[in-house]
Each structure stands twice: as structure tokens, then as C-alpha cells.
Amino acid sequence: MPAAHQRAIVSVTNDLATDNRVHRTCTVLQELGYEVLLLGRMLPGSPALDRPYGTRRMRLLFNKGPLFYAEYNLRLFFFLLFSRGDLLIANDLDTLLANRLAAWLRGKVLVYDTHEFYTEVPELVGRPLVRKAWLAIERWIFPKLRNVITVNRSIAEAYRDRYGVEVRVIRNIPMKRELGPKPSRSALGLPNDRFILILQGAGINVQRGAEEAVLAMKELPECLLLIIGSGDAWSTIERMVMEHGLDDRVRMFDRMPYGRMMDYTRNADLGLTLDKDTNLNYRFSLPNKLFDYLNAGIPVLATDLPEVAGIVRQYDAGVVLPTADPGVITAAVRALIADGERLKALARNATFAAASLDGGAEKEKLKELLEGFGRNTHTYR
């Protein structure tokens, strides 16, 4: 346990609204006795927060691009340098530089929680100069790190192979939440006579299959696709829906509180996770939405990527597709609609999988790791 009144500062670049992994980290730190401050940024339209720990959102001049990252890390560095913090936790590479410098100058313990294979995301793979800059930061800092966490074994092994650093795994399996009675479709304004597909998440980005799911709806008049969340593919998807006249088959909702989102998910028939194998980050991804679908008791339609497909196959909780091609999606959906008994069996298996995949066990593992990291006498001084 930490000494009395020790403080942990947790850093992210988002607006603190929807990151369940970071919320779990902050909760565990509180349970370990730390005073916790979660630090992020304010965005236009950021919702009010109600957290049991301290939060702070910085108002920045820039909201995206190199100037944003430069401003954020500069502001973050000076905040960490002059604030009381005994344990610093950097989430993802875009917060690591400021945390590393502050931890080194102040002789504090640094924990790095990398939620993805950051330098392999498609936004960087297609921009070699920008990727080179992030790789330079990663190559400088990563080999010196002692306390590193990531989301699954595939990413942990990739980082170990690249930098020779032990990386612990805490999977993004959510804690069980009491969601209350499931509202009816009518109460949500959803049709009772349509087969409903859902694609949800804060990262509905390029190369994650959303565009192909929309195109598949051209051949599925008996279906309704719900897309809930945000991401850099959002405007493209909106344009595609209009261009193909699919507004009666595709409904888009901005991100919403978790419980409200799960009301829609529990009323769906099939959950989609369609990342493409176009980069190492997507290949090794294990998105939260997979566990949300299983907790909702609905089968999963997934592309054949090792982490996601491994769980779907292990529990026989859905259908694995060879590619995210619209025709392949259409054929799989039609096959499930035609075989009602198979669909029911997959739904039962999804419920069993949700009961077997224990977020509580992951939380206890995280608590053990953070307690050990807090006792770590190795600092950056």
C-alpha cells in the first residue's frame, strides 16, 4: 500500500468522457489508497463529469495535429513538474514524453499503459514523416521503461520483440454493470420487424469496416444498422448513407452514456467488429465493443484477427469473416437470418462467454501490478 496521502496523476489526451480502461485504473488506484487526479483536455461539447476521484481538463489553443500534441505535452510537462505526484501514469504514446521527462527530473515512478500498438495505427502508417517522429520518441523512451502494461498478449509480444522490455497484460474486459431492465425497441424508436445490426465505439475510424457495413446494407432491406459513437470515418459514413439512399437502413447516433448505448446494443440481433488487417495495430486489437456485445447477449460478426476471432471461436459466440468485404458481410447476415436456431445458439454462447470473461479478475491483476509498481524503488533520477 502507498504511504498516506500519496498522489497518482493519470494522463490522457482525450476529454475523460468515455475511457473505461482509464476509469478502471483510477478506481483501482483509489482502492490502493492513492489520491487520484485524472488529467485530460476540454473539447467543444465535452459532457459534465461525475467521478469519485479528481479530474482536470486543460483548455488548449489547438485541438488536433502537431501543434496540439506539442502544446499538450508542454502543458502536461510543466503541470507534472510543479504538481504533487508520487506515481505518474501515462496512457498511450501521446502522453509519454511529458511523463517521462517529469518522472526523470523529479525521481518519481512512471507507469506506461499503452492501449494499442501506437506507431502502427493507420493514421501514422500512411504518414511516414509523422510516424518517424513518434517512433523516435518511442525508441528513445521505451527501452528505459520498467513498468509497462498493454491490452493483450499479441501487442505485449510485439513490444517485447521490438524493445526487449517485459510488458504485462491487462485485458479490456469490462466490469459487470447493472444495466437495469431492457427497454423495448418501441421505447427506443426502433422497429420490431427488422433484423438489427450494431457497430459501436469511440474509434469508428478508417479501415475498421464501417464503410463496408454501410455498403452491405444496400442488399439487406430487411435489416437496420445502428452506428453509435465517433471517429474519423464519421463524416465519410454520413456521406455514404446519403449518396446510396440508405437513411431508412442506417441510423447514426453520436456517442452517449454507456448505459444508454447498451440499451440499443441489448436490442440488437448482431454486433459488428470489422477491423481490417491493414496494420499491426488493428491486427492485434481487442476492442471494448466485443465485450459489450457479449455482455448484451448478442452474437458477434468479426473479421479474422487473432485476438477478437480467438475469443469468438473459443466460445462459438459468432461468425468469423475472412474479409470485411460488403458481399461477405451480406452473405453472413443472410445466413444467420435464415438459420434462426443457429442464431439463438450463438446468442446463448455469447451470454456464457460474458459470464466466463471476468473483468473482476483483470481488475485484481491490475491492482496487484500497480501495488508492485508503487513499491518499485527504481526511478528516473
C-alpha distance (Angstrom), angle and dihedral (degrees) to the residues before:
residue distance angle dihedral
M1 . . .
P2 3.81 . .
A3 3.76 121.0 .
A4 3.78 115.7 -93.4
H5 3.81 115.6 -71.4
Q6 3.80 95.5 9.8
R7 3.78 112.3 156.6
A8 3.80 131.0 -143.4
I9 3.80 120.3 -159.8
V10 3.80 115.3 -159.4
S11 3.81 117.8 -164.0
V12 3.80 131.0 -157.1
T13 3.81 134.3 158.4
N14 3.82 95.2 -136.3
D15 3.81 127.9 85.2
L16 3.84 95.0 -99.6
A17 3.81 93.1 -115.1
T18 3.81 106.1 114.7
D19 3.82 112.6 9.8
N20 3.81 104.0 121.2
R21 3.81 93.7 176.5
V22 3.79 92.3 57.4
H23 3.81 91.3 44.3
R24 3.81 89.1 55.3
T25 3.80 90.5 50.5
C26 3.79 91.8 51.8
T27 3.80 91.8 47.7
V28 3.80 91.9 50.6
L29 3.80 91.0 49.2
Q30 3.80 89.2 53.1
E31 3.79 90.5 50.8
L32 3.80 88.1 52.7
G33 3.80 89.6 56.3
Y34 3.79 101.6 -101.4
E35 3.76 125.0 139.7
V36 3.82 100.0 -125.8
L37 3.78 131.4 -149.7
L38 3.81 119.5 -177.2
L39 3.78 111.4 -158.5
G40 3.81 125.4 -162.4
R41 3.79 139.0 126.3
M42 3.76 139.8 -81.3
L43 3.79 118.6 -114.3
P44 3.80 130.4 -173.2
G45 3.78 105.7 -84.2
S46 3.81 95.9 14.6
P47 3.82 107.6 161.2
A48 3.78 124.4 -123.7
L49 3.80 115.5 -89.8
D50 3.79 129.8 -132.2
R51 3.80 107.8 -175.7
P52 3.82 130.8 154.2
Y53 3.82 89.7 -130.8
G54 3.79 134.5 52.9
T55 3.80 120.5 -75.5
R56 3.78 133.3 -173.2
R57 3.80 128.7 -174.8
M58 3.77 118.6 -162.9
R59 3.79 118.4 -143.1
L60 3.79 108.0 -136.3
L61 3.78 134.6 -168.4
F62 3.81 92.7 -133.8
N63 3.81 127.6 46.3
K64 3.81 101.6 -172.1
G65 3.78 145.7 10.6
P66 3.82 130.9 39.0
L67 3.79 93.7 -43.8
F68 3.80 90.5 56.5
Y69 3.81 93.4 51.4
A70 3.80 91.8 45.2
E71 3.81 93.4 48.4
Y72 3.78 93.6 43.7
N73 3.80 95.3 49.9
L74 3.80 92.2 45.1
R75 3.80 91.7 50.8
L76 3.80 91.3 43.1
F77 3.82 92.3 49.8
F78 3.79 94.5 53.7
F79 3.80 91.4 43.7
L80 3.82 91.4 53.0
L81 3.79 92.2 42.4
F82 3.80 94.8 56.2
S83 3.82 101.2 29.8
R84 3.76 126.6 86.2
G85 3.80 107.1 -103.6
D86 3.80 128.2 147.8
L87 3.81 98.2 178.2
L88 3.83 121.3 35.0
I89 3.79 120.2 -162.0
A90 3.81 118.5 -167.3
N91 3.78 117.2 -163.9
D92 3.81 112.6 -153.3
L93 3.77 130.0 -18.4
D94 3.80 95.2 -73.7
T95 3.84 90.4 70.6
L96 3.80 98.5 35.6
L97 3.81 101.7 86.2
A98 3.82 95.5 57.7
N99 3.80 92.1 43.3
R100 3.79 93.8 48.2
L101 3.81 93.6 50.7
A102 3.81 93.4 45.7
A103 3.82 92.5 46.6
W104 3.80 90.9 49.4
L105 3.80 95.2 48.1
R106 3.79 94.0 44.7
G107 3.82 98.6 37.2
K108 3.81 93.4 -122.1
V109 3.79 131.6 148.8
L110 3.81 115.1 -99.4
V111 3.81 125.7 -157.9
Y112 3.81 118.7 -168.4
D113 3.81 117.2 -156.3
T114 3.81 108.7 -172.3
H115 3.80 109.9 -167.1
E116 3.80 94.9 -169.9
F117 3.79 143.4 6.4
Y118 3.79 87.3 -82.5
T119 3.81 103.0 -169.9
E120 3.81 90.7 49.4
V121 3.80 98.5 57.4
P122 3.84 113.1 122.3
E123 3.81 92.1 -117.1
L124 3.83 87.4 65.4
V125 3.80 101.6 31.6
G126 3.81 88.7 63.4
R127 3.83 92.5 47.9
P128 3.81 106.5 57.0
L129 3.82 97.1 -179.3
V130 3.80 93.3 51.4
R131 3.80 90.9 44.1
K132 3.80 89.8 50.5
A133 3.81 90.0 56.8
W134 3.82 93.3 50.8
L135 3.80 91.0 44.5
A136 3.81 90.0 53.3
I137 3.81 90.1 54.7
E138 3.80 91.9 45.9
R139 3.82 94.5 46.9
W140 3.79 91.3 49.2
I141 3.79 96.5 49.3
F142 3.81 109.4 25.6
P143 3.84 99.0 68.6
K144 3.83 88.8 55.4
L145 3.81 95.0 52.3
R146 3.78 120.5 107.8
N147 3.80 102.9 176.6
V148 3.82 111.5 52.4
I149 3.81 129.9 156.5
T150 3.79 130.5 -177.6
V151 3.79 139.5 174.3
N152 3.80 105.4 -104.7
R153 3.79 145.3 5.5
S154 3.81 96.0 -102.3
I155 3.81 93.1 59.7
A156 3.81 91.9 41.4
E157 3.80 91.1 54.5
A158 3.80 92.2 45.9
Y159 3.81 91.7 53.6
R160 3.79 91.7 44.9
D161 3.77 90.7 52.0
R162 3.81 91.6 47.8
Y163 3.82 100.2 43.8
G164 3.80 107.8 12.2
V165 3.82 91.6 -122.1
E166 3.80 124.1 136.5
V167 3.80 109.5 -117.8
R168 3.80 121.2 -166.8
V169 3.80 121.6 -144.5
I170 3.79 126.2 -129.8
R171 3.79 109.0 170.0
N172 3.79 122.4 -142.5
I173 3.77 93.7 -114.4
P174 3.80 105.1 147.1
M175 3.76 123.3 -131.4
K176 3.76 114.5 -105.9
R177 3.79 110.7 -92.8
E178 3.75 128.9 -162.4
L179 3.79 102.2 -122.0
G180 3.78 98.4 177.6
P181 3.80 126.2 -136.5
K182 3.78 115.2 -17.8
P183 3.80 110.4 -110.4
S184 3.76 118.4 -130.0
R185 3.76 121.6 -102.4
S186 3.77 88.9 -115.1
A187 3.81 90.5 56.9
L188 3.81 88.6 55.9
G189 3.78 93.8 45.3
L190 3.81 92.0 -110.4
P191 3.80 124.9 139.6
N192 3.80 119.2 -108.2
D193 3.80 94.4 -150.5
R194 3.83 100.4 56.7
F195 3.79 132.3 86.1
I196 3.81 102.6 -120.9
L197 3.80 124.4 -146.7
I198 3.80 122.1 -172.6
L199 3.79 134.2 -158.6
Q200 3.79 113.7 -176.7
G201 3.77 139.6 169.8
A202 3.79 146.9 97.8
G203 3.81 90.1 -103.5
I204 3.81 104.4 61.2
N205 3.77 90.4 150.1
V206 3.79 138.5 149.9
Q207 3.81 116.5 -61.8
R208 3.80 92.5 22.7
G209 3.79 96.8 107.1
A210 3.80 100.9 -107.3
E211 3.80 93.4 120.0
E212 3.81 91.7 50.3
A213 3.81 91.0 48.5
V214 3.79 89.6 54.6
L215 3.82 92.2 48.7
A216 3.81 90.0 49.6
M217 3.80 88.5 60.1
K218 3.82 89.4 68.3
E219 3.82 87.1 76.0
L220 3.82 97.4 37.5
P221 3.82 107.8 71.3
E222 3.81 90.3 157.6
C223 3.82 91.2 60.8
L224 3.79 138.7 75.1
L225 3.81 122.0 -152.7
L226 3.81 118.2 -152.7
I227 3.81 117.3 -161.8
I228 3.81 114.3 -169.8
G229 3.78 125.7 179.2
S230 3.77 137.4 29.7
G231 3.79 141.8 -82.8
D232 3.77 144.9 135.0
A233 3.82 93.1 -75.4
W234 3.82 92.3 58.6
S235 3.81 98.7 97.7
T236 3.82 90.9 44.7
I237 3.80 90.9 52.9
E238 3.80 91.9 48.5
R239 3.80 89.9 52.0
M240 3.82 92.3 48.2
V241 3.80 91.9 51.3
M242 3.81 90.0 53.8
E243 3.81 96.0 42.5
H244 3.81 93.6 51.1
G245 3.80 95.6 40.3
L246 3.81 93.5 -119.6
D247 3.79 100.2 138.9
D248 3.83 88.9 115.8
R249 3.83 91.3 53.6
V250 3.82 102.9 37.1
R251 3.80 126.4 51.9
M252 3.80 121.6 -174.8
F253 3.79 124.5 -157.5
D254 3.79 127.4 -175.0
R255 3.78 116.3 -123.1
M256 3.78 113.1 -67.8
P257 3.82 138.2 -177.7
Y258 3.79 112.7 -62.0
G259 3.79 96.3 -113.0
R260 3.79 92.4 50.7
M261 3.80 91.6 47.6
M262 3.79 90.5 51.3
D263 3.81 90.0 53.1
Y264 3.80 86.7 65.5
T265 3.80 93.8 40.7
R266 3.81 92.7 52.4
N267 3.80 89.2 53.2
A268 3.81 93.3 52.7
D269 3.80 125.6 94.4
L270 3.81 98.7 -147.3
G271 3.80 136.2 21.0
L272 3.81 121.6 -145.4
T273 3.81 128.3 -144.4
L274 3.79 106.1 166.3
D275 3.80 108.1 162.6
K276 3.79 113.6 160.7
D277 3.79 126.4 -129.0
T278 3.80 91.8 -119.3
N279 3.79 97.3 118.4
L280 3.79 138.7 15.5
N281 3.78 93.2 -107.9
Y282 3.80 93.7 59.8
R283 3.80 92.4 38.8
F284 3.79 90.3 59.2
S285 3.81 98.1 36.0
L286 3.79 123.1 129.3
P287 3.82 103.4 -175.0
N288 3.78 125.0 -159.8
K289 3.78 91.1 -123.8
L290 3.80 91.0 71.2
F291 3.80 90.2 63.1
D292 3.80 91.8 41.9
Y293 3.80 90.0 56.6
L294 3.80 92.0 48.6
N295 3.82 91.2 47.6
A296 3.81 88.2 51.3
G297 3.81 89.2 54.5
I298 3.79 95.6 -120.3
P299 3.83 127.3 129.7
V300 3.78 120.9 -109.1
L301 3.80 130.1 -125.0
A302 3.81 104.6 -156.4
T303 3.77 140.3 170.2
D304 3.79 118.2 -118.2
L305 3.79 100.9 -92.8
P306 3.81 118.5 141.5
E307 3.81 103.2 -116.2
V308 3.82 100.1 38.9
A309 3.80 97.4 35.5
G310 3.79 89.6 45.7
I311 3.81 91.3 61.7
V312 3.82 94.3 41.5
R313 3.81 91.1 51.8
Q314 3.80 95.0 41.6
Y315 3.80 91.7 58.5
D316 3.83 98.0 27.0
A317 3.80 85.7 -127.0
G318 3.79 99.7 147.0
V319 3.77 147.8 -21.7
V320 3.80 125.6 -61.7
L321 3.81 116.0 -146.4
P322 3.81 124.6 -152.2
T323 3.82 90.6 -139.4
A324 3.80 139.8 -1.2
D325 3.81 91.9 -112.6
P326 3.84 112.3 146.9
G327 3.80 91.5 -126.3
V328 3.79 91.7 52.1
I329 3.80 90.7 49.7
T330 3.79 91.5 48.7
A331 3.81 93.3 50.2
A332 3.81 92.8 48.9
V333 3.80 93.3 49.2
R334 3.80 92.4 48.2
A335 3.81 91.0 49.7
L336 3.79 91.2 53.2
I337 3.80 92.7 47.1
A338 3.81 89.8 50.9
D339 3.82 93.6 49.4
G340 3.77 105.3 54.3
E341 3.81 94.2 170.2
R342 3.77 91.8 54.4
L343 3.80 90.3 49.4
K344 3.81 90.9 52.2
A345 3.80 91.5 48.9
L346 3.79 91.5 51.4
A347 3.81 90.0 49.7
R348 3.81 90.8 52.4
N349 3.79 89.7 49.5
A350 3.79 90.5 49.9
T351 3.80 89.9 55.6
F352 3.81 90.1 48.9
A353 3.80 90.9 49.0
A354 3.80 91.1 51.8
A355 3.80 90.1 53.0
S356 3.81 91.6 47.8
L357 3.81 98.0 46.8
D358 3.77 99.7 75.7
G359 3.79 117.8 -156.6
G360 3.79 87.9 -176.2
A361 3.79 91.1 63.7
E362 3.81 90.7 51.1
K363 3.79 89.6 49.9
E364 3.80 91.7 52.5
K365 3.79 90.4 48.9
L366 3.81 89.5 51.4
K367 3.80 90.7 49.3
E368 3.79 90.9 52.7
L369 3.81 91.8 48.7
L370 3.80 95.2 47.4
E371 3.79 91.6 46.8
G372 3.80 89.0 52.9
F373 3.80 92.7 45.6
G374 3.81 90.1 50.8
R375 3.81 89.6 56.1
N376 3.79 91.2 48.4
T377 3.80 109.0 120.8
H378 3.82 92.7 -164.5
T379 3.79 109.3 101.2
Y380 3.79 135.0 162.8
R381 3.80 97.4 -101.9
